[in-house]
Structures are given as C-alpha cells and as structure tokens.
Amino acid sequence: MKNKILELINTKPKHYSRMIQNNNEMKEWVIKNSLITSNNFVDHIYSAVHQVGNMCQYGNIKKYRGPEGGFTPCGPAAKCQCVREAVSQKVSETKQKYTTEDHERINAKRVITSLEKYGVTNNGQIEAAKEAHKKLYADKDAVFEINQRVKSTKLEKYGIETYNNRDLAKQTSIERYGVDNPWLKREVLQNPNLDILKDKEQMSLLFPDNTVEQIAEQLEVHIGTVYRYLLQHGLREKYKSTFEQEIVAFIDSLGITNIIRNSRFIISKELDIYLPDYNLAIEYNGIYYHHEGIPHIHRTYHYDKFFECEKLGITLFSIFSDSWENKKDIWKAKIKNKLGLNDKQVYARKCKIVELTNIETKQILNDNHVQGYCHSQLRYGLIHDNNLVAVMTFSKKRYGLGKKRNENDYELVRYATTCNVVGGASKLLAHFEKIHSPNIIFSYSDNQYSTGHLYETLGFILERENKCGYWYYDNKTKKSFNRLKFTKKNLVKAGHDPKSTERQIMHDLGYLCLWDCGSRTWIKSVG
C-alpha cells in the first residue's frame, strides 16, 4: 500500500490527496499508520508513508512543506529552538570544510568590514560592546549563572563540567593560523595599547601599584592578556607559584613520596596537590588568580572543591597565598598533624586546667591558629610540664555572626594546641560546661581547613551550612581585612559616595574581594 501511495504522489502531485481520500482502502491505511494529530489529511499521508511525527523535541508543531519538504522547523529562528539548532549545525558543518586560506580570507574581510562600519578592527572594541561587557562582569550573579550553564553543558556533552581539550584547540589553531594561539598573530591589530604591555619599563610603572583588572580596564584588553605580559616581563610570580612548590618541597621533606600534582582526575576540578595515601588534598590559592575579579571565580568556586572532596572522603586544605606567607608554620603543623607526623604528643589527663589572661591567650592563638586571636570573655588552657599546650575560649554571641541566641548560650570561639594533645578539647569543654552550665554551646568550623569532625567527637550536631563569605585584600599594603570593617555604613561615614555600593567603593579604592570556602554552624545542647 505504501508503494501505491508513493507512486500516486509522484504521478499525481496535485490531486493525490483527494484521490487517496476517495479510496477507502488507502484512506484507512493512512489513518491507521499516521503518527500525528492534525486536521490536514496531507499531513497524515506524509506521516504514514515516512513514519515521522510533526512535533519537535520542544513540543512545538512543525509545518508541512509538501512531499519534497516534509515537516520543517516550527517557526523563524528568533522564536524556534529547532531552527537555531539546525542553523548552528549547518554552520558548523560548513566551517569544518573551510581551508586555512578560507579562514584567512574570511577574517581579513571581517576586519575590513568592521573598519568601514565602526572604525575598529574588532567589534568588541565598539564603545557599546565595551559597556555591555563591563556591565555583564559587574553583575556577579549573572556571571555565576553563565558559569553554571557552561558547566552543565560540558557535563552533559563530555561527562565532566571542567572539560577543556587544550591539545585539540592548539592543533586546530596551528592548522588554521600557523600559531597555537591565533590572538598572538592578530593582537597588534586588536589594540594599539599592546605596545605598552610589551614594554617592561612601562608595565613596571603600572604594576603592582594597580591591580591586573585596573590595568586591563585602562588599556582596554582582557585580563588574561595583562597576566601573560606580566609573566613574560617577570613582574609577577608564575602560575606554578614558588609557594606551591614550597609546599610540595615541605611534604617531600617529610618522606611523603606519593604526591600527585595538578590532577583533574580525582574530582571534576583540578587539585594542586593530592596525597592519596592520606586522603589529603591541598589547594594553593594565589590572591591574584583567585579574587572575584577573575571571570571564572564565582561565589561558590572554592566551596565547590571542598564539597566534591568531602564526598570522596578527602580532606581539603585551601591555602590562600597571604595566609601561607603570614601563617606558614601553622599550616605546616596542620599538614604534619593530618599526616600523623607530630613532633610531640601529650595526654590531657596529665595536664592541669588553668584560667588564662588575655595576653597569654593572644600569644598562643596567634602562634597556633590559622585565624589568629579573637577577643573572648572566658579563656581556659592546659599546662603540661609548666608549658601551655592548649587553649579554648568562649563568649556570648559576637556581632555579625549567625542568628539570635539566648542569654545562657555560649559560643566556643577558638581551640588551638601547640602539639598533639590527646583528649585536650574534650577536657577543656567538660570543664567549661561544669562551671558555667550553659543551655547551648555553638561554634563554627571553617571549610578552608576543616570538615568539623572534631565537633562531632565532642557531641555537637551540625545545625546548618553557611553561605560563602568574603574578605578584602589591599594590593598595596598586602594585608587582608574582614569585610565588616568596610560596611556601606562605615564607608559612607568615611566620606564615600552613598549612591555607590560597598563593592564599587572598595574596587575604586584598589581592594580585591575574595570568596572563602564557606563554614558550618555546630550546636550542642547541654542544659
């Protein structure tokens, strides 16, 4: 029956529909084999003969264009996803057929057309494009959403959200343009300010007094271009930072030989250092590569790595460069403790509990805690052989932290030791509970170096996961500051424009904004 209908379509193209409807046998066959719902009988004929539907994957009805055209996309490209995908596929297939000469000819024509229309060699240099680009990257939520969509697409297509085939990209570029980075070949045409970037003396006048972002904005180039020339001139540390190498050398000095570097195969993101025998990973976060101004650094960038590592039972230390420079010995002690290589070990049962002065507390915390000293109302320590080996501090609720608490609720603010004190935390906590009889004790673990396991052993339960916070870094003084120092209220009081946001004011002052790894709130009911 199918062949009879096809023959009728070919021989009677203007009358086949009416003739099939008048033939009960053919008509019944068409209705029985049609895969669609339609008021047009010719649609049913095409569907029955070719066994195709007229609905696209997005639920839209396709239009019938006759026996030759069949069911075509459901509308214009501006409204129809099918058309956009079909056009994209056709363009992709066409481009794959281009020769090197075709690419050079097309690019040359594009430059000429852009010069004639806009007076620039690249449409991205048009003022409207610059403003749109600046506006987009100023909206961190929009950038975050874009990054998430990119990750989702890569995960769907390649099974990993950080997929990048650099070798294939370089090979394609060499085949087409004769260099592994086509921008190197055409960059002189892109922006005359590149002469400044190529001049080491001029760049030394700009950096480090100005941030990389400020230089990029001033010279109207991409941030990556500024990084590349700073590296070429030796004006900043290489991507493989000397500090990261220093961490590896320290681990190696401890006799650890199974060290995996810069791997993307442990989790879906790259880990700088991974010690599989100890389930320990270390990320070295250079300030200049990990602040908010870098396009791919979004709010949960560092937390995402922590979370993925934790799912696999891996402890992740996220060490920011300023922290390593200022707290190097503390980080080394934390690494050794995680590896079970402590120089000294004492038992809490052999220690005496004492109340500490503020001066004593400040000294031991600054020397042994990554976050350093924090004011507290109650301070207790452990003494072993006349040496202070542990400290635990408590306070009522601190300003700017967490939800409202009751009168007899206390925060465990800090706990630190000078060596491995077995049972130290539980002994000090029990002493505090006995003396003060609190209703609730709450505390915070920092995802930068802790999953909060100690709190679980002390009888705390996880109350909530806290959103990632941020802090500021002064590029000129090389100092970090708590964000609460620069609230909008304080900035306006200091004479800054009340119409500007906190972030805008801090950016104009030259400060870098960095996102942390998030934190967790732990709580223990006592009374």
N, C-alpha and C positions, 0 to 999 in steps of 0.2 A: 504493500500500500504506500509506503514511504516513497519508493521509486516512482510510482504512478503520479503522486502529487508533485514530486520534483520535476518530472517530465512536463506536467501541466503548467507549472510555474515558468519553465523555460520556454515553452511553445506559446503560451497564452498569458504573457506577463500583465496584460491589462484586465483580463477577465477571470483569472484563475480563482479568485476568492469567491465570486458569485457562483462559479461552476462547481466548486467543492461544496458550497452550502446547499446547492440543489441536488447533490449526490449524497443520499442518506448514509451510505456505507463509509464514504470518505469523511463526511461530517462527524459521524460517531467516532471514527478513528482519531480525528484531530482533537475532539473534546476529551477523549479518554487518555491521550498521550501528552496533552498540553500540561506544562508545569507552572502556569501563571494564572492570575485572576485579572481579566481585562474585558472591557466592553467591545473591543475591536477584534473581529474574527481573524483578521490578517495577523495580529499579534499571536493568536493561538496557533495558527498554521505554522509560523516560524518556530515557535517554541516546541511544538510537537515534532517537527521534522528534524530540528537541530538539537533537541533536548537541552535547551538552555532556559534560564529564568530571565525575568526582566527587572529584577530588583538587585541593586548594588549592595556591597557589603555594609554600607552605612544606612540601609533601609529605604533608600530613595528609588522611585520607579524610573527605569530607563526609557528613552524614547525609541520607537521603532522607525527605522530609516529605509524600509523596503527590503526586498530579498537580498540585495547586494550589501547594504549597510548593516542590516540586522538591528540589534539593540545597542544603541550608543549611549555614552555617558549622559547623566540626567540633567545637565544644565551647563551654563558657562563656567569657566574656571574660577571666577570670583565667588561663585556660590556652590560649586560642586567639587568635593574632595576627589571624586573619581577622575575628573578631568585633570586636576592638578597632578595627581599621581601618574596618570597616563602621559601627560606632557613632560613631567620630570623624567620618567623612564625613557621617553623618546629622545629627550635632550641628552641624557646620559649615554644612551646607545650611540647617538651621533658623535658626541665628543670623544668617545672611545676610538672612533675611526680616524680622528684627526692625526695628522703627521706633525713632526716638530715644526716644519715650515708653516703649517696651518695655524698652529698656536702662535707663532711669532707674528704672522700676518694679522691675525685677529687682535692680538694685544697691541700691535702698532696702530691699528685702525681705531681701537678703543681710546688710546692716548690722544690721537689726533682729534677725534670727535669730542672728547672731554675738554681739550684745549679750546676748540672752536666754540663750544657751548658755554663753558664755565670758566675758562682761563686757567685751569689746573690740569695736571696730568692724571689725577686720581679723584674720582667723585667724592671720596672720603675727606678731601681737603676743602670741600664747599662749606661755608660757614654754617648753613643749616644742618649739614651732616655732623659737623663738629659739635654743635649744640645738642643735637639728638643723642650723640654718643656720650657726651658729658652728662646729660640728663639721665640716661639709662644707668650708667655706672654709679651715679649718685644715689639711685634708688636700690638699696641693698636687698630689699625684699624681691624686687624684680630680677635682680642678678641671681639671687638664690633660686627662684623658680626656674630660670633658664638653665642653671646648672643641674637642677633636679631633672628637668626634661632631657637634657643631654645624657645624663647618667642612665635614665630609664630607656632611652633609645639604644644606647650602647649595650645595656644589659640584655635587651630584647634581641638585638641583632647578633651580638658576639658572646653573650653569656658572662660578660664582666663589664661593670659600669665605668671602669677606668681604661678601657681598651684604646690603644694608640699603636698603630703599626708604623713606627718611625722608619724602619728599614725600607718598607714599601714606598712610603712617601718620598724618601730621599731618592730611591731608584727611579720613580716616576719623574721627579723633578730633574734628575740628571738626563734622562732620556729626552725630556721636552725642552729643557733650557740650558743644559750643559753644566749646571751647578746643582748642589744638593739643596740649596735654598734660593728660590727664584727672586726673593726680595733683595738678595745681595747683588744681583745683576741689575736690578731696576731701581735701587734705592736712591741713586743720585737724582733721578727724575722725579722721585716722590716728594722730596722736601729739601730745599737749599740749606736748611739748618743742620743737615747732616755734616756739613763742613766743621761746625762747632763740635759735634760729637767725635769727629775724627781727630780733633786737636787736643792732645793730652793736657796741655797747659791751660787751655780754656775750660776743660772739664774739671780740672783740679780747683778752679776758682768757684765752680758751681757745687761740687760735691766734696765733703758731706754737709756743708752748710745748708744745702737744700736737699729735700728728700728726692728719691728717684721719681716719685709721682709728680712733684713740683717741676722737676727738670723736664719730664715728658710733656707736661702741660705747657710749659714755657716754650719748648722747641717744637711743639705740635707733632710729636712722634709717639709711638707706642712704648709702654713701659719696658717691654722686652728689649726694644732697641737700645734704650738707655743702659739697661743691665749689660747688654753684650759689649758695648763700648767701654763701660767702666771696667769690666773684666779684662778686656784687651789692653787697657792702659795700666792695669794693676792697681787701680784706685780703690778696689773693694775685694773682699775675700771671694775665693772661687766657690762655685756651687757645692763642691765637695769640701766643705769647710774644714779648716785646720782643727777647729774644736771637735768636730765629729771624728776626725782622725785621732784626736787626742783621747776621746772616749774609748775608741777601739783599741788604742795602744794600752790604755789602762786595763781594759778587760783582758787583753793578751798577757799583760804582766802578771795577772792572777793565775795564769796557767790554763785559761779557757782557750781551747783551740777550735771548737766547732762554732764558728761565728759566720752567720750569713749576712751579707751586705746588700742593701738596696734591692730587696726582693719584692715582686708583686704576686708571688705565688702562695704566700702564707694567707693573706686576706686579699680582698679585691683592690686594696690600695697598697702603695709602696711603703715598706718598712725600712728605715735606715739600717737598723741593727737588730738581728734576731738570734737568740741563743736557744735553740730547740731543746737542749738537754735540761734547761731550767725554766722553760716556758716564759721567758722574759724577752720583751721587745723594747727597744729604745728609739725614740724619735728625737732627732736634734732639730729644733725649730729656730732657724736664724730669723732674727727680727725682721730683716729686710725682705725676706721671702714669705713671711707668714703673717703680715699685718693685713688689715681689712682692705687696704687699697689695691692689693693684688687681686686681679679679676676672679681667680678660682677659689680664693679664700672667703668662705661664707661663714655664717653664724655657727653652724654645727660641724665645720670641717675637721677640727681636732677631736670633737666628741665622737664623730662617726668612726674614727680609727680606734678610739678607746672601746667603743661598743662592739665593734667587729672582733677585736682581740679578746674581749671578755667572753664573747660567745664561744670562743675556741679554748677557753681556759688559759689565755695568755695575759700576763701582767704587762701593761704598757707604761713605761716612764716617758712622759712628754717633756723634754728639757728645752726650755727656751734659752736662747743664747745669752741674754742678760743674766738669767738665773745661773747658768753654768759658770759664767765669768765671776759672779759675786758669791756663789754658794758651792763652789767646786768640791770642796772637801766633804760637804754634807751629802752631795749627790754620790760621791764615791763611796761614802759609808752606806748609803741606801742600796747601792748596787751590790756591795760586798755582803750586806745583810741578806738581800734576796738570794744571793748565790750560796749562802750558808758559810761565808768565809770571814766571820767576825774575828777581830784581833783579840777581843776579851769577852768573857761571859760571866755574869754573876747571877745569883738566885735571890729573888725578892725576900724569901724567908730569912735570909742572912742580912737584910738591910733594915735600917731604922727610919721611921717616918718622921719628918720634921716640917715645920712651917717655914716658908721662905720669905725673904724680903723681896721687894720689887727689883732691887739691883741684882740680887742673886738669880732671880728668875729671868731677868732680861739677858744676862750673860749666857746662861745655858741654852736659852731658846735661840738667840742669835747665832750661837755656835753649832746648834744641832738640829734646828727645824728649818725646812725649806722656806716656810712663810715667815720665819723670824718671830720676834717678840710681838705680843699683843697685850694690851692692858687687861688686867683681870682683877677681881676682888679677892679671890681665895687662891692660895698657892701652896702646894704640898710637894715635898721632894723625898727621895730615897738616898740615904747615906750608906756607903759601903767602904770600910777601912778609911773613914774620915774624908771620903771623896763623894761629891754629889753625882749620882749616876742616872737619876731620873727626875722628871718634874711633870706634874699635872695641875692645870689651872682651871678655875671655874668662875662664872659670872652670871648675873641676871642677864636678861636679853640685851644684846648690843644693838645700837642704832643701825638701821638699814638692813638688818638681817632677818629674813623669814617673817612668819605670821605672829600675831599677838599671843603672848604666853601669860600664864597665871603667876600670882605673886610668889608661890613657893616652887616655881620651876627654875631650873638652872641649866646653863649651857656649859658643857665640857669644851673649853676653848682651845687648849693646847695639851699635847702629850709628847714628850721627847726624852731620849736617853743618850748617854754618852757612849754606851756599849750595849751589848745584848743582855738585857735584864729580864730573865725568865720570870714571868708572873708579876712583873712590875706594874703594869696597867691595872690588873685586877686588884692588887693590894691597895694601890692609891685610891681607886674608885670605891672600894669597900669602906675604906677609912672615911672618905667624904660622906658617903651615904649614912654611916653610923653617927657622925657628928651633926649633920645638918638635916637629916630625914626629909629629903626633897620628895615632892609628889612625882615629878617627871624630870629626867635629865635628857637633854637633846644635844646633838653635835652634828658636825658636817665633815664629810670626807671629800677630799679633792681628787677628782678623776685624773688629775695630772700625774699622780703617782700612787693612787690607792683605789682599790675597789670597795673598801670599807670592811674588809674581812675581820679586822681587829674588833670592830664594834659588835659584830655577830658573836664573837667569842666572849664578849663582855655582857651579853644578854640584851643588846639593843636590837630593835627591828627597824627595817627600812620604812620610813614614813613617806618619802617622795623623792623623785628625781627632779633636780632643779635645772632650770634653763641655763644655757651657757651665758656667762657674764663677760665683761670686757674690762680692760685697763688701758692706760695711756703710757706711751713711751716718748720721752723728749729726745729727739735725734741729736740735739746739740750737746746736752749735758750727759747723755747716755744713761738716764735714770728713768725708772718706772714709777707710775703713780696710780693709786687707787682711783677709780672713776668718781667716787663720792667727793673727792676734793674739787672736781670740776663739774658740779651740777649746774644746770642752767641758771638757777637762782644765784649761785656764787659767782658765775661768770658775768651776769648782768650787774651784780653788785660791784664787780671789779671794773665796770665801765664798758663792757662789750655790748654790741647791738642786740637789743631784746627781740628784734624780729628774726634774728638768725637762730638756728638750732644749736644745741650743745656741740654736736658733731661738726657742724660748719665752722663754728668758732675755733674749736680745737684744731681742725685741719688748717685753718688760716694761721694759727699760731705755730704750725710746724710739728704738731704732735702726731704720732702714729697710734692707731687704735687696733688693739689685738684681742681676739676672742679666746677665752680659756676653754678648758675641756669639760666644763660643767661640774656639778657637785651633787652630793646626795645628803639628805637630811635623815639622821638616825635618832630614834627615840627609845627611852627605857622608862617604864612605869615602875616606881619604887614604893611610894606611899599609898 
